Amino acid sequence: MVRWRDGRGELVVLRPDGGVSARVPLEVAASYRARTRGLLGRDALEGALLLSPANSIHTFRMRMPIDVAYLDRRLRVVAVRTMPPGRLGRPRVRARHVIEAEAGAMEGWGLGVGAVVEVRAVR
């Protein structure tokens, strides 16, 4: 399984033909503390947040609805959901990582079930 450290990088959404659909600024939350904090207390997010390892999330105490993409160990999207504040997401059995973004962003990036992503230049 891929392991990252807390930091910043770029989320690259790949098209089925191997081309790039989108490049998105990315924050990585890999430590327990960073994953627990997540998007709490934020009014907006530029880009996306990767929680790893994770297979479920909640939106309690969040201020905005979010898009959630569940990724398997090969960074393939197994499910995408939009969640309003105050909800508890079901755990996804095959999910190993979760990407969060502002509601509606993932559709614009071409990120849907079956899409593959890459995480680049985490620092």
TILO-471082 format. One record per residue (C-alpha): residue number from 1; residue in one letter; x, y, z. Coordinates in Angstrom, 3 decimals. Layout:
PT,nr,rest,px,py,pz
PT,NUM,A,X,Y,Z
...
! end
This chain:
PT,nr,rest,px,py,pz
PT,1,M,0.000,0.000,0.000
PT,2,V,1.169,3.513,-0.808
PT,3,R,2.095,5.609,2.228
PT,4,W,2.428,9.364,2.212
PT,5,R,3.436,11.992,4.747
PT,6,D,1.473,15.117,5.636
PT,7,G,2.185,17.807,3.095
PT,8,R,1.235,19.264,-0.252
PT,9,G,1.320,17.968,-3.759
PT,10,E,-0.738,17.568,-6.870
PT,11,L,-3.622,15.261,-7.662
PT,12,V,-3.554,14.160,-11.297
PT,13,V,-6.806,12.754,-12.681
PT,14,L,-6.107,10.419,-15.600
PT,15,R,-8.399,9.867,-18.584
PT,16,P,-9.100,6.302,-19.788
PT,17,D,-6.671,6.865,-22.697
PT,18,G,-3.867,7.706,-20.237
PT,19,G,-4.018,11.470,-20.799
PT,20,V,-4.539,13.978,-18.013
PT,21,S,-8.080,15.149,-17.284
PT,22,A,-7.142,17.535,-14.437
PT,23,R,-4.304,18.665,-12.195
PT,24,V,-5.487,19.749,-8.779
PT,25,P,-3.619,21.257,-5.798
PT,26,L,-3.592,18.625,-3.057
PT,27,E,-3.141,18.540,0.690
PT,28,V,-2.169,15.170,2.171
PT,29,A,-3.370,14.168,5.634
PT,30,A,-1.519,10.964,6.498
PT,31,S,-0.931,11.316,10.227
PT,32,Y,-3.689,10.506,12.704
PT,33,R,-3.818,14.138,13.822
PT,34,A,-4.082,15.535,10.286
PT,35,R,-6.755,12.992,9.282
PT,36,T,-8.770,13.779,12.409
PT,37,R,-8.629,17.521,11.692
PT,38,G,-9.449,17.092,7.999
PT,39,L,-11.630,19.943,6.766
PT,40,L,-13.047,20.876,10.166
PT,41,G,-13.387,24.613,10.652
PT,42,R,-12.841,25.501,6.990
PT,43,D,-15.227,27.502,4.854
PT,44,A,-13.533,26.557,1.582
PT,45,L,-10.852,24.336,0.078
PT,46,E,-8.719,25.120,-2.936
PT,47,G,-8.144,21.783,-4.610
PT,48,A,-8.497,18.550,-2.671
PT,49,L,-7.576,16.792,0.561
PT,50,L,-6.274,13.203,0.561
PT,51,L,-6.868,11.169,3.734
PT,52,S,-4.674,8.092,3.925
PT,53,P,-5.222,5.503,5.143
PT,54,A,-9.017,5.868,5.296
PT,55,N,-12.085,3.988,4.108
PT,56,S,-14.850,6.187,5.545
PT,57,I,-15.418,9.773,6.626
PT,58,H,-17.914,11.961,8.438
PT,59,T,-18.996,15.557,7.948
PT,60,F,-19.885,16.406,11.541
PT,61,R,-18.929,20.012,12.433
PT,62,M,-18.159,20.808,8.783
PT,63,R,-19.339,24.098,7.333
PT,64,M,-19.813,23.052,3.714
PT,65,P,-21.023,20.114,1.621
PT,66,I,-18.196,18.071,0.122
PT,67,D,-17.524,15.589,-2.657
PT,68,V,-15.918,12.363,-1.449
PT,69,A,-14.048,9.873,-3.644
PT,70,Y,-13.028,6.502,-2.211
PT,71,L,-9.864,5.014,-3.740
PT,72,D,-8.615,1.431,-3.735
PT,73,R,-4.971,0.436,-3.258
PT,74,R,-4.234,1.101,-6.960
PT,75,L,-5.687,4.639,-6.689
PT,76,R,-8.759,3.732,-8.735
PT,77,V,-12.023,5.417,-7.690
PT,78,V,-14.483,2.858,-6.286
PT,79,A,-17.220,5.324,-5.218
PT,80,V,-18.020,9.045,-5.319
PT,81,R,-20.549,10.770,-3.075
PT,82,T,-21.612,14.324,-2.242
PT,83,M,-22.213,14.713,1.487
PT,84,P,-23.847,17.622,3.323
PT,85,P,-22.598,18.621,6.784
PT,86,G,-23.612,16.398,9.697
PT,87,R,-23.475,13.012,7.966
PT,88,L,-21.631,9.750,8.576
PT,89,G,-20.329,7.987,5.463
PT,90,R,-20.493,4.214,5.152
PT,91,P,-17.131,2.436,5.190
PT,92,R,-16.125,1.141,1.749
PT,93,V,-14.625,-2.339,1.943
PT,94,R,-12.111,-1.931,-0.917
PT,95,A,-11.256,1.703,-0.119
PT,96,R,-7.790,2.512,1.230
PT,97,H,-7.730,6.292,0.682
PT,98,V,-10.300,9.103,0.526
PT,99,I,-10.225,12.355,-1.424
PT,100,E,-12.370,15.269,-0.249
PT,101,A,-13.179,18.438,-2.199
PT,102,E,-15.819,21.152,-2.311
PT,103,A,-19.168,19.857,-3.574
PT,104,G,-19.309,19.817,-7.372
PT,105,A,-15.546,20.003,-7.932
PT,106,M,-14.972,16.337,-8.802
PT,107,E,-17.432,16.341,-11.680
PT,108,G,-15.497,19.235,-13.216
PT,109,W,-12.247,17.275,-12.877
PT,110,G,-13.709,14.207,-14.591
PT,111,L,-13.322,12.208,-11.386
PT,112,G,-15.862,9.390,-11.284
PT,113,V,-16.095,5.685,-10.535
PT,114,G,-13.372,3.828,-12.408
PT,115,A,-11.109,6.861,-12.828
PT,116,V,-7.467,6.495,-11.839
PT,117,V,-5.491,9.214,-10.075
PT,118,E,-1.836,9.880,-9.313
PT,119,V,-0.402,11.793,-6.377
PT,120,R,2.704,13.777,-7.307
PT,121,A,5.347,15.921,-5.639
PT,122,V,4.285,15.605,-2.018
PT,123,R,6.521,17.803,0.123
! end
